[in-house]
Amino acid sequence: MNINDLTIYRTVVQTGSFSKAATALNYTQSNISMKIQSLEAIYETTFFYRGHRGIRLTPKGEQFYELVLKMLHLYEKTFEIIHETEEQRGVLRIGSMETTAALHLPTLLSTFHQAHEQVDITILTSPSQYNIERVENYELDGAFVTGPVYKENIMMKEFVCEELVILTSSKHKPIKHLQDLEGSTVITFRHGCSYRAILEHWLHEEGVRPQNRMELGTLDGIIGCVAAGLGITLLPLAIAEKYMATQALTLHKIKNKQAHIPTWFIYRKDEVQSPILTYFLEAIEAYDYPTV
């Protein structure tokens, strides 16, 4: 068994089939199958159920997958640690909510890049729930999420605190209470978005039923639909103010609700801490942005 075998195993699990893994890794499907069979022979167990509908992990396969993710992560980070110099090189994979990426990351990443020019940064935007899962699965080094996150293997650092507001088109009637949203169309990101979960919780508490729901994948898409009068949404005040300069929008503050929500940076509680991640945590600590 070698690192390449573990990479093949991870790819099979993440793609969900031998054929897709073969395409992703530029192997033949028979080669992928042989590598998996070899691993199963080494450990004298079965990692995958195989059937007409495809493959799925056995309980032992799930345990092994968690170990593989950790082993590959440690392998990748050894190069950063062993070759650490003043000009630190490496890759930093960060997840973020779209709102945080639009509002805060340009300044934060610019400052970080000036101090660590040799570090390649990859930013992946997804709702908080997906970012949490990706951090746990070693797909990301860290992520900005709405928390807090209560998991034993996750560390948290508060980044900023946002005030959430209802955003509507400029022609929408005034909104003073959540009851004023009765019969509205709610426009949000897909399931897993923290702001969506907060808004749905608020509406449920007040017995308010939206007329329709609309899911969009981008912040610009949500803002555009709201400005066109297709519905309402819940977003940070700073984002709303940013778009109001160019879009026909109105923001509404909701009383009697805890609308000040912290954004956290989360990362794994690893035995070996990546030097690059340590530098990024220092940049977060030094980030100067008004909080409430």
C-alpha positions in Angstrom: 0.0 0.0 0.0 1.2 3.5 -0.8 0.0 7.1 -0.9 -1.3 6.6 -4.5 -3.5 3.7 -3.3 -5.0 5.9 -0.6 -5.7 8.7 -3.2 -7.5 6.2 -5.4 -9.6 5.1 -2.4 -10.5 8.6 -1.5 -11.4 9.4 -5.1 -13.6 6.3 -5.5 -15.6 7.3 -2.3 -15.9 11.0 -3.3 -17.0 10.3 -6.9 -19.2 7.3 -6.0 -18.0 4.9 -8.6 -15.0 3.1 -10.0 -15.6 4.5 -13.5 -15.8 8.1 -12.4 -12.7 7.7 -10.2 -10.8 6.2 -13.2 -11.8 9.3 -15.3 -10.8 11.7 -12.6 -7.4 10.1 -12.1 -6.8 9.1 -15.8 -6.7 5.4 -15.0 -8.5 2.5 -16.5 -11.5 1.2 -14.6 -10.0 -2.2 -14.2 -6.9 -0.7 -12.7 -9.0 1.1 -10.1 -10.9 -2.1 -9.3 -7.6 -4.0 -8.8 -6.2 -1.3 -6.5 -9.4 -1.5 -4.3 -9.3 -5.3 -4.3 -5.6 -5.1 -3.2 -6.5 -2.8 -0.3 -9.3 -5.1 0.8 -6.9 -8.1 0.6 -4.3 -6.3 2.7 -6.9 -5.5 5.5 -8.8 -8.8 5.0 -12.2 -7.0 4.8 -14.7 -5.6 2.3 -14.8 -1.8 1.9 -17.5 -1.6 -0.7 -20.9 -3.2 -1.4 -21.0 -3.8 -5.1 -24.3 -4.2 -7.0 -26.3 -3.3 -10.1 -27.0 0.1 -8.7 -23.4 0.9 -8.0 -21.2 0.8 -4.9 -21.6 2.0 -1.4 -19.3 1.9 1.7 -19.5 -0.9 4.2 -19.2 0.1 7.9 -15.5 -0.9 7.7 -15.2 1.1 4.5 -16.6 4.2 6.3 -14.1 3.8 9.1 -11.2 3.3 6.7 -12.3 6.4 4.7 -12.0 8.6 7.7 -8.5 7.3 8.4 -7.6 7.8 4.7 -8.6 11.4 4.8 -6.5 12.0 7.9 -3.5 10.1 6.5 -3.6 12.0 3.2 -4.0 15.3 5.0 -1.0 14.6 7.2 1.1 13.5 4.2 0.3 16.8 2.3 1.1 18.9 5.4 4.5 17.2 6.0 6.0 19.2 3.1 4.9 22.5 4.6 6.3 21.5 8.0 9.6 20.0 7.0 10.4 22.7 4.4 9.2 25.6 6.5 11.3 28.8 5.7 10.8 32.5 5.8 9.2 32.2 2.4 6.5 29.7 3.3 5.1 27.8 0.3 2.0 25.8 0.1 -1.7 25.8 -0.5 -4.4 27.1 1.8 -8.0 25.8 1.1 -10.6 28.0 2.7 -14.4 27.7 2.6 -16.7 30.7 3.0 -20.3 31.9 2.9 -21.0 34.0 -0.2 -21.7 37.1 2.0 -18.4 36.8 3.9 -16.5 36.3 0.6 -18.1 39.4 -0.9 -17.7 41.7 2.1 -14.7 40.7 4.1 -12.3 38.4 2.3 -11.0 40.9 -0.3 -9.3 42.9 2.5 -8.3 39.9 4.6 -6.8 38.0 1.7 -5.0 41.0 0.3 -3.3 41.6 3.7 -2.4 37.9 4.0 -1.1 37.7 0.4 1.2 40.7 1.0 2.8 38.9 3.9 2.9 35.4 2.3 3.2 35.8 -1.4 4.3 32.2 -1.9 1.1 30.7 -0.5 -1.6 29.7 -3.1 -5.1 30.4 -1.8 -8.2 28.5 -2.9 -11.6 29.9 -1.9 -14.7 27.7 -2.2 -18.1 29.3 -1.4 -20.9 27.2 0.0 -23.6 27.4 2.8 -22.3 26.9 6.3 -23.4 23.3 6.7 -21.5 22.2 3.6 -18.4 24.1 4.7 -18.5 22.4 8.1 -18.6 19.0 6.5 -15.8 19.8 4.1 -13.6 20.9 7.1 -14.4 17.7 8.9 -13.6 15.7 5.8 -10.2 17.4 5.3 -11.4 19.0 2.0 -10.8 22.4 3.5 -8.2 23.7 5.9 -10.8 26.0 7.5 -14.0 27.9 6.7 -16.0 30.9 7.6 -19.5 29.9 8.9 -22.3 31.1 11.0 -22.1 29.3 14.3 -21.3 28.4 16.9 -20.2 24.8 15.9 -20.3 22.3 18.7 -18.1 19.5 17.6 -15.2 18.0 19.5 -12.8 18.0 16.6 -13.5 21.6 15.5 -11.8 24.7 16.8 -13.5 28.1 16.4 -12.3 31.7 16.3 -14.8 34.6 16.1 -14.2 36.7 13.0 -16.9 39.4 12.8 -20.4 40.0 14.2 -23.1 40.9 11.6 -26.5 42.5 12.1 -29.1 40.7 10.0 -31.9 42.7 8.2 -34.8 41.9 5.9 -34.1 43.1 2.4 -36.8 44.0 -0.1 -37.4 46.0 -3.3 -37.7 49.7 -2.8 -41.4 49.4 -3.7 -42.2 46.9 -1.0 -44.5 48.0 1.9 -42.8 48.8 5.2 -41.9 45.8 7.4 -41.9 46.5 11.1 -42.7 43.0 12.4 -42.3 39.5 11.0 -46.1 39.2 10.6 -45.7 41.8 7.8 -44.0 39.0 5.7 -47.2 36.8 5.7 -47.7 35.6 2.1 -44.3 36.8 0.8 -42.0 34.8 -1.3 -38.8 34.0 0.5 -35.6 34.0 -1.6 -32.5 32.3 -0.1 -29.5 30.1 -0.8 -30.0 26.4 -0.9 -30.5 24.2 2.2 -27.6 24.5 4.6 -27.4 28.3 4.5 -27.4 29.7 8.1 -29.2 32.8 7.2 -32.0 30.8 5.6 -32.2 28.6 8.7 -32.4 31.7 10.9 -35.2 33.3 8.8 -37.2 30.1 8.7 -36.8 29.7 12.5 -38.0 33.3 13.0 -41.0 32.8 10.7 -42.0 29.5 12.3 -41.8 31.0 15.8 -44.2 33.8 14.8 -46.5 31.5 12.9 -45.8 33.3 9.6 -46.2 31.2 6.4 -44.5 32.4 3.2 -46.4 32.0 0.0 -43.5 30.6 -2.0 -39.8 29.8 -1.7 -37.1 30.5 -4.2 -33.6 29.1 -4.0 -30.6 30.7 -5.9 -27.0 29.8 -5.9 -25.4 33.2 -5.9 -25.6 36.4 -3.9 -26.0 38.5 -7.0 -28.9 36.3 -8.1 -30.7 36.7 -4.8 -30.1 40.5 -4.8 -31.3 40.8 -8.4 -34.5 38.9 -7.7 -35.3 40.9 -4.6 -34.7 44.2 -6.4 -37.1 43.1 -9.1 -39.8 42.6 -6.5 -39.9 38.8 -6.7 -39.5 38.3 -2.9 -37.7 39.1 0.3 -34.5 37.8 1.9 -32.4 38.0 5.1 -28.8 39.2 4.8 -26.2 41.0 6.8 -26.7 44.8 7.1 -23.3 45.6 5.5 -24.2 43.5 2.4 -27.5 45.2 2.1 -26.0 48.7 2.3 -23.4 47.7 -0.3 -26.0 46.7 -2.8 -28.4 49.6 -2.1 -25.9 51.9 -3.8 -26.7 50.3 -7.2 -30.0 48.5 -6.7 -33.5 49.6 -5.9 -33.6 48.1 -2.5 -34.9 48.8 1.0 -33.7 47.3 4.3 -35.9 46.6 7.3 -34.6 46.0 10.8 -36.6 43.5 12.8 -37.3 44.3 16.4 -37.5 41.7 19.2 -35.2 39.3 17.5 -31.6 38.4 18.2 -30.3 39.9 14.9 -26.6 40.2 15.7 -25.0 37.0 14.5 -21.3 36.1 14.8 -19.3 34.7 11.9 -16.7 32.1 13.0 -13.6 30.7 11.4 -13.5 27.0 12.0 -10.6 24.5 11.6 -9.8 21.0 12.8 -8.2 20.2 16.1 -5.3 18.4 14.4 -2.3 16.8 16.2 0.0 18.7 13.7 -0.8 22.3 13.0 0.0 23.6 9.5 2.3 26.6 9.6 0.3 28.3 6.8 -2.9 27.9 8.7 -1.2 29.4 11.8 -0.3 32.4 9.7 -3.9 32.7 8.5 -5.2 32.6 12.0 -2.9 35.4 12.9 -4.3 37.4 10.0 -7.8 36.8 11.2 -6.8 38.0 14.7 -5.4 41.2 13.2 -8.4 41.9 10.8 -9.8 45.3 11.6 -13.5 45.5 10.9 -16.2 47.2 13.0 -18.2 44.8 15.2 -21.3 45.4 17.2 
